[in-house]
C-alpha cells in the first residue's frame, strides 16, 4: 500500500530540464545568469528590492545577522519552539541565543514573555513564522522599534504567506527563507535573504562570496572583509525557476489541504488543529495538530501507512542550549503533544479522506 507522507517535492521534470539544458549548454553551472533571474523573480513575487540566494535557510539567517552588524556576545531572542537552525545560526554568528516562550494558540512568540526577556544586551530578535503563521508580526515590530532592536525574520516555512497584504519575511531588516525539499518550492538545499536595504544587500553579496567586492576575474579581485563561500548555483536556480511558474497553484493547494482537515476531523479538547488566518493572508505550509495522546496516534497512523512528523523538541531541551523550563511554561505544556499531518502538494482527495477517517476513528476509540 502506498505511503502517505508529510511532504515531498513536486517538480515539473520537463520545465526543469529545459532550463537546466541552457545552464549546461553555456558550461556555467555555478552562480550566474539563472541565479540572478531566480533572485529577480523572488523580488518581484515578494515585492522587495533585493534578494541574495545562499546555500540553506541556516546560512541565510547567519548571513543576515552578519550583514546587519551582529557582534560577538550580542543577545538574540528566538522562540523556544523552533527548528535548531535558528539557534545554530545565532551561535555561528558569535551571538548568544536567548529563548522566549510561545503562545500555545498560534505557536508564535508570546509578547508578554518577550518584554521580560529584553535586556540592554538584546540587539536582535528572530521571530519564527511556524508553518507560515505571522499573526503577531506587527506587534513584534512595534516592540522592537521602541527598544531599538533589529528584526531578522525566520520565514523558512512562510514563502508566500502574508499578514494584512504584506508578505512575511518583509517586515524586518531582512527575511530568510528555505528551499529545502519539504518547502513550497525546493532547490534541493538552498535559501535566500530578502531586504529593502541596499547596504544590507551589498553586505550580503560580499559576505557570501569570500568578502569579495564586484565581479570576479578569477585572480586579482578586491577583498574588503572576511567572508564565506555560501554561493548558490545555476543548477539549483533551474529547479527554483521551474517551480515558481506555478507558485499560485501551489499556494491554493496548501490552503485546500488545510481547510479539508479542519472541516473533516472532529476536534475536541484532546485533539486540536492549530489554525491559520486565511483572511489575513496566512498560508499553511503544513497542518499542525495538538494531541494529548500524540505518540499513540502517530504510531496508529504509521501502522496504516500514514506517515506524520513529530514536532521539534523545545530548544531548551536540546543539549547545546539546555536550560530549565522556568519562564517557558507554555513550551512545556505542548512538549511531546504536537505533530504535523501529511500535506504534500500532490496529495489526493482520496488520501486526505483516508487520513481524516483514521484520525476520527482513533479519537472515537481513545476518548
Buried (B, 14 or more C-beta within 10 A) or exposed (E): EEEBBBBBBBBEEEBBEEBBEEBEEEEBBEBBEBBBBBBEBBBEBBEBEBBBBBBBBBBBBBBBBBBBBBEEEBBBBBBBBBBBBBBBBBBBBEBBBBBBBBBBEBBBBBBEBBEEBBEEEBBBBBBBBBBBBBBBBEEBBEBBEEBEBBBBBBBBBBBBBBBEEBBBBBBBBBBBBBBBEBBBBBBEBBBBBBBBBEEBBBBBBBBBBBBBBEEEEEEEBEEEEEBBEBBBBBBBBBBBBBBBBBBEEBBEBBBBBBBBBBEBBEBEEBBBBBBBBEEBBBBBBBBBBBBBBBEEBBEBBEEBEBEBBEBBBBBBBBEEBEBEBEBBEBBBEBBBBBBBBBBBBEBEEEBBEBBBEBBBEBBEEBE
